[in-house]
């Protein structure tokens, strides 16, 4: 079943404890799934490495499969979702 960008964002927020803005700003290049780490943008242009559980890793891996760059959570047209 295909999940909407809203559902994917909610999953990342709840399971990884991320803010909506951090989820919306997450790029493929920010994901180190071998290590289970996402580098997220915080308020004030700060960045933080967040360790995520296996199910979140698997979910992000499915989202970015075949992608090398760009937003992890995108609209149907491939554009970044804004908050």
Backbone as CSV, one residue per row, in Angstrom:
resi,resn,N_x,N_y,N_z,CA_x,CA_y,CA_z,C_x,C_y,C_z
1,UNK,0.836,-1.167,0.000,0.000,0.000,0.000,0.891,1.242,0.000
2,UNK,0.584,2.205,-0.854,1.311,3.457,-0.912,0.807,4.384,0.182
3,UNK,1.717,4.962,0.914,1.358,5.879,1.999,1.556,7.317,1.541
4,UNK,0.701,8.195,2.011,0.784,9.602,1.636,1.983,10.267,2.306
5,UNK,2.451,11.393,1.751,3.535,12.134,2.396,3.184,12.546,3.822
6,UNK,1.925,12.856,4.071,1.504,13.234,5.415,1.684,12.065,6.386
7,UNK,1.289,10.866,5.971,1.444,9.688,6.819,2.919,9.412,7.086
8,UNK,3.754,9.524,6.052,5.196,9.286,6.211,5.805,10.287,7.183
9,UNK,5.395,11.551,7.054,5.897,12.588,7.957,5.500,12.287,9.391
10,UNK,4.264,11.895,9.583,3.772,11.571,10.913,4.542,10.396,11.512
11,UNK,4.813,9.377,10.728,5.579,8.222,11.197,6.971,8.645,11.667
12,UNK,7.646,9.488,10.886,8.974,9.952,11.272,8.921,10.805,12.534
13,UNK,7.917,11.655,12.619,7.797,12.518,13.790,7.574,11.693,15.058
14,UNK,6.659,10.771,14.996,6.313,9.988,16.183,7.398,9.002,16.579
15,UNK,7.909,8.270,15.623,8.868,7.202,15.940,10.277,7.720,16.195
16,UNK,10.656,8.836,15.557,12.006,9.360,15.739,12.026,10.602,16.627
17,UNK,10.858,11.079,17.044,10.804,12.236,17.904,11.231,13.524,17.224
18,UNK,10.902,13.649,15.946,11.323,14.823,15.178,10.203,15.839,15.036
19,UNK,10.572,17.106,14.914,9.625,18.173,14.622,9.226,18.104,13.153
20,UNK,8.084,18.675,12.836,7.609,18.699,11.461,8.609,19.388,10.535
21,UNK,9.175,20.502,10.984,10.163,21.212,10.165,11.405,20.384,9.897
22,UNK,11.822,19.580,10.878,12.991,18.711,10.691,12.697,17.609,9.688
23,UNK,11.498,17.058,9.756,11.100,16.017,8.800,11.014,16.601,7.392
24,UNK,10.406,17.781,7.280,10.268,18.422,5.975,11.592,18.814,5.352
25,UNK,12.601,19.073,6.183,13.913,19.473,5.681,14.873,18.327,5.460
26,UNK,14.440,17.104,5.730,15.326,15.943,5.623,15.584,15.590,4.159
27,UNK,16.857,15.502,3.796,17.258,15.115,2.439,17.842,13.711,2.437
28,UNK,17.840,13.092,1.267,18.412,11.753,1.108,19.855,11.736,1.607
29,UNK,20.585,12.812,1.326,21.994,12.893,1.729,22.182,12.931,3.237
30,UNK,21.121,13.209,3.975,21.172,13.284,5.439,20.973,11.928,6.111
31,UNK,20.749,10.898,5.327,20.394,9.581,5.861,21.564,8.611,5.776
32,UNK,22.038,8.157,6.922,23.046,7.098,6.991,22.344,5.879,7.573
33,UNK,21.686,5.140,6.703,20.849,4.034,7.175,21.667,2.841,7.642
34,UNK,22.907,2.697,7.152,23.762,1.615,7.655,24.057,1.812,9.141
35,UNK,24.203,3.069,9.551,24.472,3.394,10.949,23.196,3.679,11.735
36,UNK,22.074,3.812,11.023,20.811,4.118,11.682,20.744,5.542,12.193
37,UNK,21.303,6.472,11.404,21.394,7.861,11.835,20.818,8.782,10.762
38,UNK,20.045,9.769,11.215,19.559,10.837,10.344,20.169,12.137,10.856
39,UNK,20.695,12.966,9.948,21.200,14.280,10.340,20.102,15.289,10.058
40,UNK,19.498,15.796,11.105,18.328,16.666,10.949,18.684,18.114,11.219
41,UNK,17.936,18.988,10.578,18.075,20.426,10.790,17.156,20.828,11.940
42,UNK,17.698,21.617,12.840,16.942,22.098,13.987,16.695,23.594,13.849
43,UNK,15.997,24.151,14.786,15.786,25.597,14.795,17.137,26.301,14.877
44,UNK,17.222,27.472,14.274,18.450,28.255,14.348,19.571,27.707,13.482
45,UNK,19.251,27.005,12.414,20.244,26.442,11.487,21.214,25.468,12.149
46,UNK,20.820,24.895,13.266,21.641,23.861,13.902,21.316,22.520,13.271
47,UNK,22.257,21.587,13.373,22.063,20.230,12.867,22.392,19.247,13.984
48,UNK,21.704,18.121,13.962,21.927,17.095,14.985,21.784,15.722,14.362
49,UNK,22.640,14.796,14.800,22.538,13.409,14.343,21.614,12.665,15.308
50,UNK,20.575,12.045,14.748,19.565,11.359,15.541,19.586,9.873,15.196
51,UNK,19.784,9.040,16.208,19.727,7.593,16.003,18.259,7.176,15.976
52,UNK,17.908,6.344,15.013,16.511,5.959,14.842,16.357,4.445,14.946
53,UNK,15.183,3.982,15.390,14.936,2.540,15.507,14.864,1.864,14.138
54,UNK,14.984,0.564,14.147,15.030,-0.243,12.921,13.809,0.005,12.031
55,UNK,12.619,0.096,12.607,11.432,0.274,11.766,11.448,1.626,11.053
56,UNK,12.005,2.651,11.702,12.129,3.951,11.048,13.161,3.866,9.927
57,UNK,14.280,3.199,10.194,15.297,2.983,9.142,14.682,2.309,7.934
58,UNK,13.918,1.255,8.180,13.293,0.514,7.082,12.307,1.386,6.318
59,UNK,11.549,2.198,7.054,10.603,3.098,6.406,11.294,4.146,5.554
60,UNK,12.376,4.730,6.074,13.128,5.728,5.304,13.783,5.067,4.096
61,UNK,14.307,3.867,4.276,14.919,3.155,3.150,13.918,2.949,2.018
62,UNK,12.689,2.612,2.369,11.655,2.430,1.348,11.327,3.753,0.660
63,UNK,11.339,4.844,1.418,11.033,6.154,0.848,12.092,6.623,-0.144
64,UNK,13.354,6.322,0.152,14.437,6.854,-0.676,14.999,5.840,-1.665
65,UNK,14.380,4.685,-1.746,14.871,3.657,-2.671,14.972,4.220,-4.091
66,UNK,16.153,4.099,-4.669,16.389,4.572,-6.027,16.746,6.041,-6.130
67,UNK,16.698,6.770,-5.014,17.035,8.194,-5.026,18.472,8.401,-4.558
68,UNK,19.129,9.409,-5.102,20.480,9.747,-4.659,20.549,11.131,-4.030
69,UNK,19.530,11.933,-4.224,19.503,13.279,-3.678,18.060,13.767,-3.604
70,UNK,17.871,14.868,-2.875,16.548,15.480,-2.803,15.838,15.177,-1.509
71,UNK,14.620,15.687,-1.377,13.871,15.534,-0.130,13.411,14.089,0.104
72,UNK,13.437,13.684,1.366,12.934,12.360,1.732,11.410,12.345,1.631
73,UNK,10.777,13.389,2.119,9.325,13.515,2.064,9.001,14.535,0.987
74,UNK,8.332,14.097,-0.059,8.036,14.986,-1.183,6.573,14.843,-1.585
75,UNK,6.109,15.850,-2.298,4.754,15.809,-2.832,4.705,14.835,-4.006
76,UNK,3.538,14.657,-4.559,3.396,13.765,-5.723,4.226,14.234,-6.910
77,UNK,4.496,15.550,-6.949,5.284,16.101,-8.053,6.783,16.060,-7.767
78,UNK,7.154,15.566,-6.577,8.569,15.450,-6.222,9.136,16.674,-5.525
79,UNK,8.295,17.655,-5.243,8.771,18.865,-4.581,8.711,18.702,-3.067
80,UNK,9.613,19.406,-2.393,9.675,19.371,-0.934,8.368,19.894,-0.341
81,UNK,7.895,19.227,0.691,6.727,19.724,1.416,7.182,20.853,2.322
82,UNK,6.390,21.886,2.432,6.746,23.009,3.296,5.822,23.047,4.489
83,UNK,6.322,23.654,5.559,5.530,23.742,6.793,5.100,25.157,7.055
